[in-house]
Amino acid sequence: MPDRKTEDFHCAKCGFKEKLCVAEEGKGPPWCPTQNRERVRTAAMQKYEDPELREFARLASVQEGACCAARDAVPFVPTEETYLSLEKRKPQLDASPNIIL
């Protein structure tokens, strides 16, 4: 097994529509860390119990969603609308005391 620091799970290559990492009844490929690394998965889920980390993850998904607008454009260039969408959320992001923008 590779060193933990260099281990690469290739989750982005998963072709399953109903993914095990998203739904308990989902499926994953033979190399899926969700189905093969119970100890690591359990430890990671315990980290999400920390309210600060949970809020950070939530706000990261807000930013990711805003920045993925018009991702089908080639080449993708963030639009003014993308930035304005983030600006509308800025007070919400600023309200989180331990998140540095």
N, C-alpha and C positions, 0 to 999 in steps of 0.2 A: 504494500500500500504506500502511496506517495506521502512525503512529509506533509504535515498539516499546513505548513506555511506556503507550500507550492501546489496543494491539491486543487484541482480544477474540476468542478462538477458538470459543466456544460449545460446548465439548466435552460439556457436560451435555445438550445437545440431540441428541446422536448417537443415532440409533435402531437402530444395528446391534447384533445380539445377539453376534456374534463380532467384536469390535472389533480393529482393526489395532494399536491402542495396547496391547492385552493379549496378542495372539497374532500371530506372524509371518504366519500364513495368514489373518488377519482382514481385514475390509474397513472402509472409512470413507467418509463423505460427501465430495463434491468440495472442501469447505472444511476437511477434516481436516488439522491441522498435522503429524500423524505422517507422512502420505504426501506433504505438500507442503513441509515445512520440514526437510529432511534435515540441514542444517548445525546447526540449533538442536537437533534431536533427538539428534544425535551428541554435541554439547557437553553436553547434559543428562545423557545416559547416562554420560559420562565423570565427571561430578560424583558419581554414585552409587558410583564406585570408592573414594571417600573413606570409610573405615570409620566415622568419626564421623557423617557425613551418612547413611550407610546405616542405622546403628543408630537415629538420630533418626527416619528415615522409618518404620522397622519399629515403633518404639514409638508413633508417631503413629497408625499403623493399629490397634494394640492399643487405644488410647484411643478411636478412632473406632468400632471394633466394639463396645466396651463401652457407649458412649453411644447407639448406635443400637438398643439393645434396645427392643422394643415401639414401634418407629417408626410402626406402623400405627395407633396410638391417636390419636384426634383430640379435643382438641389434645394434642400430644406433651408430656409432662412427664417429665423424668428421674425414675426411681423410686429408692427406697432401694437396690433390688437393683442398679441401674446403678452407683450410687456404691460399693456394697460390692464389686462386680466390679472396679472400679478399685483399691479399697483392697487387694484380694488381690494385685494386680500391683504395688503401690507399691514393695515391696522391689526388684523387678526394675527398675522405672523409676529408683529412687534409686541403683541400682548403676551407672548410666551417668553418668560424671563430668561430662560437658559438657552435660547436659540439665537445664534449670531447670524445676522443677515449680511 
